[in-house]
């Protein structure tokens, strides 16, 4: 459940930041697309990190 939450949170956060960026700078729809992509990539990275796929333990002491 936590892995899916991490992924969805990354995409939603990217979408919100992109929408705000577009509203402030009038760059629609480019800000939304770029930040959604960054949110997607961040979500994938978080899932990989938490599942141990990257070799780094998510939130655990490596000792």
Backbone as a printed PyTorch tensor [residue, N CA C, xyz], in Angstrom:
tensor([[[  0.8250,  -1.1850,   0.0000],
         [  0.0000,   0.0000,   0.0000],
         [  0.8770,   1.2600,   0.0000]],

        [[  1.9760,   1.2130,   0.7250],
         [  2.8370,   2.3910,   0.8020],
         [  3.5010,   2.6930,  -0.5340]],

        [[  3.8550,   1.6520,  -1.2750],
         [  4.5050,   1.8750,  -2.5640],
         [  3.5710,   2.5890,  -3.5360]],

        [[  2.3230,   2.1700,  -3.5860],
         [  1.3810,   2.8330,  -4.4880],
         [  1.1100,   4.2560,  -4.0370]],

        [[  1.0720,   4.4900,  -2.7340],
         [  0.8600,   5.8400,  -2.2160],
         [  2.0190,   6.7540,  -2.5860]],

        [[  3.2370,   6.2520,  -2.4900],
         [  4.4110,   7.0390,  -2.8640],
         [  4.3630,   7.4240,  -4.3370]],

        [[  3.9840,   6.4830,  -5.1860],
         [  3.9340,   6.7460,  -6.6170],
         [  2.8530,   7.7770,  -6.9460]],

        [[  1.6530,   7.5670,  -6.4290],
         [  0.5440,   8.4770,  -6.7090],
         [  0.8230,   9.8660,  -6.1440]],

        [[  1.4250,   9.9400,  -4.9770],
         [  1.7450,  11.2400,  -4.3780],
         [  2.7330,  12.0120,  -5.2380]],

        [[  3.6980,  11.3350,  -5.8280],
         [  4.6560,  12.0030,  -6.7120],
         [  3.9820,  12.5900,  -7.9340]],

        [[  3.0760,  11.8340,  -8.5430],
         [  2.3750,  12.3050,  -9.7400],
         [  1.4420,  13.4600,  -9.3940]],

        [[  0.7130,  13.3510,  -8.2930],
         [ -0.2050,  14.4250,  -7.8950],
         [  0.5640,  15.6940,  -7.5480]],

        [[  1.6490,  15.5670,  -6.8080],
         [  2.4540,  16.7340,  -6.4530],
         [  3.0190,  17.4020,  -7.7070]],

        [[  3.4830,  16.6130,  -8.6560],
         [  3.9830,  17.1690,  -9.9120],
         [  2.8900,  17.8940, -10.6810]],

        [[  1.6910,  17.3240, -10.6990],
         [  0.5800,  17.9580, -11.3890],
         [  0.1790,  19.2810, -10.7620]],

        [[  0.1430,  19.3100,  -9.4550],
         [ -0.2220,  20.5500,  -8.7540],
         [  0.8480,  21.6180,  -8.9720]],

        [[  2.1070,  21.2400,  -8.8380],
         [  3.1820,  22.2100,  -9.0650],
         [  3.1890,  22.7200, -10.5070]],

        [[  2.9260,  21.8390, -11.4640],
         [  2.8710,  22.2420, -12.8630],
         [  1.7210,  23.1960, -13.1330]],

        [[  0.5740,  22.9210, -12.5410],
         [ -0.5890,  23.7900, -12.7110],
         [ -0.3180,  25.1710, -12.1330]],

        [[  0.2980,  25.2160, -10.9400],
         [  0.6460,  26.4950, -10.3190],
         [  1.6710,  27.2380, -11.1750]],

        [[  2.6640,  26.5310, -11.6740],
         [  3.6810,  27.1380, -12.5290],
         [  3.0420,  27.7550, -13.7740]],

        [[  2.1210,  27.0200, -14.3890],
         [  1.4330,  27.5400, -15.5730],
         [  0.6010,  28.7740, -15.2470]],

        [[ -0.0640,  28.7720, -14.1200],
         [ -0.8850,  29.9250, -13.7250],
         [ -0.0220,  31.1540, -13.4700]],

        [[  1.1240,  30.9670, -12.8480],
         [  1.9800,  32.1090, -12.5190],
         [  2.6850,  32.6860, -13.7390]],

        [[  3.1340,  31.8200, -14.6370],
         [  3.9650,  32.2750, -15.7430],
         [  3.2840,  32.2140, -17.1030]],

        [[  2.0580,  31.7130, -17.1760],
         [  1.3150,  31.6680, -18.4220],
         [  1.9260,  30.7670, -19.4820]],

        [[  2.4750,  29.6440, -19.0660],
         [  3.1590,  28.7470, -19.9900],
         [  2.3380,  27.5100, -20.3420]],

        [[  1.0280,  27.5610, -20.1040],
         [  0.1670,  26.3820, -20.3050],
         [  0.3310,  25.8250, -21.7110]],

        [[  0.3670,  24.5610, -21.8790],
         [  0.3360,  23.4410, -20.9430],
         [  1.7160,  22.8830, -20.6200]],

        [[  2.7800,  23.6040, -20.9770],
         [  4.1260,  23.0600, -20.8620],
         [  4.5630,  22.8140, -19.4210]],

        [[  4.2540,  23.7100, -18.5210],
         [  4.6330,  23.5100, -17.1230],
         [  3.9900,  22.2770, -16.5390]],

        [[  2.6970,  22.0950, -16.8410],
         [  1.9840,  20.9270, -16.3370],
         [  2.5850,  19.6410, -16.8900]],

        [[  2.8850,  19.6220, -18.1670],
         [  3.4600,  18.4060, -18.7630],
         [  4.8400,  18.0910, -18.1880]],

        [[  5.6710,  19.1040, -18.0450],
         [  7.0250,  18.8840, -17.5240],
         [  6.9740,  18.4190, -16.0740]],

        [[  6.1650,  19.0860, -15.2470],
         [  6.1110,  18.7100, -13.8410],
         [  5.4020,  17.3780, -13.6220]],

        [[  4.4330,  17.0310, -14.4770],
         [  3.8350,  15.6970, -14.3850],
         [  4.8680,  14.6240, -14.6970]],

        [[  5.6960,  14.8710, -15.7070],
         [  6.7510,  13.9190, -16.0340],
         [  7.7490,  13.7940, -14.8840]],

        [[  8.1330,  14.9290, -14.3050],
         [  9.0500,  14.8820, -13.1640],
         [  8.4180,  14.1710, -11.9640]],

        [[  7.1330,  14.4000, -11.7290],
         [  6.4320,  13.7030, -10.6480],
         [  6.3610,  12.2090, -10.8880]],

        [[  6.1360,  11.8180, -12.1420],
         [  6.1120,  10.4060, -12.5120],
         [  7.4690,   9.7560, -12.2530]],

        [[  8.5300,  10.4290, -12.7000],
         [  9.8790,   9.8890, -12.4910],
         [ 10.2410,   9.8300, -11.0120]],

        [[  9.8350,  10.8380, -10.2570],
         [ 10.0810,  10.8340,  -8.8200],
         [  9.3270,   9.7010,  -8.1390]],

        [[  8.0850,   9.4760,  -8.5620],
         [  7.3020,   8.3690,  -8.0130],
         [  7.9490,   7.0290,  -8.2830]],

        [[  8.4460,   6.8380,  -9.4960],
         [  9.1310,   5.5860,  -9.8310],
         [ 10.3940,   5.4260,  -8.9880]],

        [[ 11.1470,   6.5140,  -8.8500],
         [ 12.3720,   6.4470,  -8.0450],
         [ 12.0520,   6.0990,  -6.5900]],

        [[ 11.0090,   6.7140,  -6.0320],
         [ 10.6360,   6.4190,  -4.6460],
         [ 10.2280,   4.9630,  -4.4700]],

        [[  9.4750,   4.4250,  -5.4260],
         [  9.0750,   3.0170,  -5.3430],
         [ 10.2980,   2.1150,  -5.4200]],

        [[ 11.2200,   2.4290,  -6.3280],
         [ 12.4350,   1.6190,  -6.4340],
         [ 13.2760,   1.7110,  -5.1660]],

        [[ 13.3830,   2.8990,  -4.5970],
         [ 14.1870,   3.0910,  -3.3920],
         [ 13.5830,   2.3360,  -2.2100]],

        [[ 12.2600,   2.4240,  -2.0510],
         [ 11.6140,   1.7690,  -0.9240],
         [ 11.5940,   0.2460,  -1.0610]],

        [[ 11.5590,  -0.2390,  -2.2960],
         [ 11.5340,  -1.6870,  -2.4800],
         [ 12.9290,  -2.3020,  -2.4230]],

        [[ 13.9670,  -1.4580,  -2.3710],
         [ 15.3220,  -1.9600,  -2.2700],
         [ 15.9590,  -2.2520,  -3.6090]],

        [[ 15.3240,  -1.8530,  -4.6900],
         [ 15.8450,  -2.1440,  -6.0270],
         [ 17.0980,  -1.3440,  -6.3420]],

        [[ 17.2550,  -0.1560,  -5.7680],
         [ 18.4070,   0.6930,  -6.0680],
         [ 19.6140,   0.3550,  -5.2150]],

        [[ 19.4730,  -0.5480,  -4.2630],
         [ 20.5910,  -0.8960,  -3.3940],
         [ 20.6560,  -0.0270,  -2.1560]],

        [[ 19.7800,   0.9780,  -2.0760],
         [ 19.7050,   1.8280,  -0.8950],
         [ 18.4740,   1.4270,  -0.0900]],

        [[ 18.6520,   1.2860,   1.1850],
         [ 17.5250,   0.9440,   2.0370],
         [ 16.7230,   2.1930,   2.3370]],

        [[ 15.4450,   2.1610,   2.0860],
         [ 14.5920,   3.3140,   2.3240],
         [ 14.3550,   3.5460,   3.7960]],

        [[ 14.9720,   4.5820,   4.3440],
         [ 14.7580,   4.9410,   5.7270],
         [ 15.4210,   4.0300,   6.7320]],

        [[ 16.2960,   3.1700,   6.3070],
         [ 16.9570,   2.2470,   7.2440],
         [ 18.4270,   2.6180,   7.3540]],

        [[ 18.9810,   2.3380,   8.5100],
         [ 20.4050,   2.5940,   8.7310],
         [ 21.2190,   1.5150,   8.0360]],

        [[ 22.1480,   1.8860,   7.1390],
         [ 22.8890,   0.8820,   6.3730],
         [ 23.8840,   0.0740,   7.1900]],

        [[ 24.0690,   0.3860,   8.4610],
         [ 25.0510,  -0.3680,   9.2740],
         [ 24.5180,  -1.6590,   9.6650]]])
